[in-house]
Amino acid sequence: MKVTDHIKKANGKTLFSFEIIPPKKGNSIQELYNNIDPLMEFKPPFIDVTTSREEYVYINKGDGLLDRKITRMRPGTVGICAAIKHKYNVDTIPHVLCGGFTKEETEYVLVDCHYLGIDNVMALRGDAMKGEQYFEPVAGGNNYACDLVKQMSDLNRGKYLHDVIESDNKTDFCIGVAGYPEKHLEAPSINTDLKRLKEKVDAGADYVVTQMFFDNQKYFEFVELAKQAGINVPIIPGIKPIAVKRHLQLLPQVFKIDIPEDLINAVEACKDNKAVRQVGVEWAIKQSKELRDFGVPVLHYYSMGKSDNIKAIASQLF
Ligand code: FAD
């Protein structure tokens, strides 16, 4: 079932969902199940599965030389979506990236999703490769998430690449895209970023999931500005509980987001990361309660592969 239909069916009640990361290759899918199991009691209507970009690895050749190879360390997004959908009878949402994929490869991924009965896909550009400063699409790949949304919308009309086929067996994907309450790090201004978001919606995006934020006011303002920009699809807030002290430096550095003073002070006062994890849970509960009272359609949690803190939060809300 589509995310937008889940929201309609909930009739104003806030839903619970979360995002997981595929295991590093070589590891068992059981690890994922162990983290999903404790969260199923909160009845998520859908679970997102991220896609990781390819990266360079260096193999020591033993003669003082390093061999550079390119590899994807966490493959298997669509397979994991199929496995979880089958095991838990829940909708799963694969994240589909521009970065690292040609349009043809993207089409094959989408065909797989269609055959597997996956109704929702998340269209994302992806970041620059590790060690590179700017995002570069592969030759023949999509440049921006908007181009990817257009490719998905074309398939929804039965239009495959190169016009080789016009099919009546159309896909019917519900398409999600990313939004940034504190603007995307590369965008010159929030208004320009919102213009880009509007382009994604005009190209066929059905809903938005936000980047993490720690100050709800940023989300409220973003929703208001999005409305003023003519964006009328659901905007689902993404929540990440802080889990380690290092997040105070890492999150602002990687995502260009602010952390409120009160949260910084509470984290800095912690003796160890166990205490930080508890502070992160308490902050996320406070954020979530306020967002639920505001009437958000879904509270979507970034689990980063660990469920104990998400369970502690969800048990206070759902
Ligand atoms: P876009 O919408 O393409 O925007 C990227 C930048 O380009 C923005 O600054 C935008 O303003 C600008 N822009 C857009 N169109 C144009 C244009 N025509 N001309 C000039 N500038 C333009 N990353 C992963 O690798 N895997 C994941 O699974 C993943 N999941 C995510 C889930 C969520 C909910 C979020 C919020 C992010 C996720 N990301 C993931 C990170 C995401 O890939 C990065 O934030 C990336 O840098 C931007 O992706 P986007 O889809 O927002 O890009």
Residues whose N, C-alpha, C, O or C-beta is under 5 A from the ligand:
A	BS01	FAD	T50 T51 S52 R53 H95 A123 L124 R125 G126 D127 Y144 A145 C146 A178 G179 H184 E186 A187 T192 D193 R196 V209 T210 Q211
